[in-house]
Amino acid sequence: MTRVYNFSAGPAVLPVPVLEQAAAEMLDYQGTGMSVMEMSHRSKTFQNIIDTAEADLRDLMGIPENYKVLFVQGGATTQFAAIPMNLMKNGVADYIVSGSWSKKAFKEAKMYGTANCLASSEDETFSYVPDVDAIKVSEDADYLYICQNETIYGTVYHKLPETGDVPLVADVSSCFLSEPIDVSKYGVIYGGVQKNVGPAGLAIVIAREDLIREDVLEYTPTLLRWKTMADAGSMYNTPACYTIYICGLVFKWLKEQGGLEGIGKRNREKAALLYDFLDQSKLFSGTARKEDRSIMNVPFVTGDADLDAKFIAEAAEHNIANIKGHRSVGGMRASIYNAMPREGVEALVAFMEQFEKENA
Ligand SMILES: *Cc1c(COP(=O)(O)O)cnc(C)c1O
């Protein structure tokens, strides 16, 4: 068996100890004589799995008491609609468009009310994050929306916009649990888990209690009402049981890594290895503006599409998988999530060095 260094943007690499534990518990989860994917979500055993997962997540992120944690289906994309439906009391929302994901969310919001684009970086292929100091939220805005880490373009907000009393809503899909975060600065934090947390099939919504309301847009489907999910402990219907179980194992693993402080430090070190190489390379260059670079997704190019293709093909022979950039931008992208070991980044940098010598 060979494990490759998997740089996929998502679904993505998971920690080996988590996969091993899941394998060991596959046929008989803790003496139940069945796997977690075979048991009732109404069983005591599963209730314990979801409760423990939530408690560990709260612990890791330091989620305040007045925030609810919801485990929902439909990925992050379903929340593009659920957010305006649940929050558009005045029918107005502000958006910052810093990449494909915030652009999609903005487009979706326009279906449900007035969505204002306060700033966009599309003029330079989303290679930077708009200046948050220049942001002035609309007086009647129900929320300001950002995508904190744009997975495709490899940019991240190092500073959050000041929104006063207007709740800040952030899509953190690709930077979930990558470093410490002050939850109290946000109204709603949410993300699909398949980037940095677990298998596909689940989004986690962390919402301040006063934003979980009865008076949502009237046509909001039952299942998209955060209130429904909050009142039912995320089990109004059958949840993504197995995915929640794996996320729970990942939360335990993160605690063993020193929590978000510990993993954040390692993530910054891994990213520095790659960026330091890119900054001195004569062949490769990073495409995101230096001040806005993500420590999770690192897009880069040679400047020559044929050479990029050659790099991607040869990388596969060095156990470097899924290094191709998103189809919308081309080039390469290394997603170096929590579970990517430092050795994986070292192997990538070593191969890039070799490739540069051979193709100078
Ligand atoms: C992948 C991704 C999404 C979409 O997630 P789905 O779960 O596939 O809907 C949304 N936002 C960001 C930032 C992403 O990286």
Ligand as a Chemical Component Dictionary entry (heavy atoms), coordinates in Angstrom:
data_LIG
# 
_chem_comp.id                   LIG 
_chem_comp.type                 NON-POLYMER 
_chem_comp.pdbx_formal_charge   0 
_chem_comp.three_letter_code    LIG 
# 
loop_
_chem_comp_atom.comp_id 
_chem_comp_atom.atom_id 
_chem_comp_atom.alt_atom_id 
_chem_comp_atom.type_symbol 
_chem_comp_atom.charge 
_chem_comp_atom.model_Cartn_x 
_chem_comp_atom.model_Cartn_y 
_chem_comp_atom.model_Cartn_z 
_chem_comp_atom.pdbx_ordinal 
LIG C1 C1 C 0 -15.633 23.994 -1.543 1  
LIG C2 C2 C 0 -16.148 25.287 -1.078 2  
LIG C3 C3 C 0 -17.524 25.578 -1.103 3  
LIG C4 C4 C 0 -18.541 24.626 -1.658 4  
LIG O1 O1 O 0 -18.700 23.547 -0.819 5  
LIG P1 P1 P 0 -19.801 22.420 -1.098 6  
LIG O2 O2 O 0 -19.799 21.683 0.199  7  
LIG O3 O3 O 0 -19.310 21.618 -2.253 8  
LIG O4 O4 O 0 -21.088 23.072 -1.371 9  
LIG C5 C5 C 0 -17.933 26.795 -0.615 10 
LIG N1 N1 N 0 -17.060 27.678 -0.123 11 
LIG C6 C6 C 0 -15.737 27.428 -0.078 12 
LIG C7 C7 C 0 -14.816 28.454 0.469  13 
LIG C8 C8 C 0 -15.237 26.226 -0.555 14 
LIG O5 O5 O 0 -13.917 25.983 -0.523 15 
# 
loop_
_chem_comp_bond.comp_id 
_chem_comp_bond.atom_id_1 
_chem_comp_bond.atom_id_2 
_chem_comp_bond.value_order 
_chem_comp_bond.pdbx_ordinal 
LIG C1 C2 SING 1  
LIG C2 C3 SING 2  
LIG C2 C8 DOUB 3  
LIG C3 C4 SING 4  
LIG C3 C5 DOUB 5  
LIG C4 O1 SING 6  
LIG O1 P1 SING 7  
LIG P1 O2 DOUB 8  
LIG P1 O3 SING 9  
LIG P1 O4 SING 10 
LIG C5 N1 SING 11 
LIG N1 C6 DOUB 12 
LIG C6 C7 SING 13 
LIG C6 C8 SING 14 
LIG C8 O5 SING 15 
# 
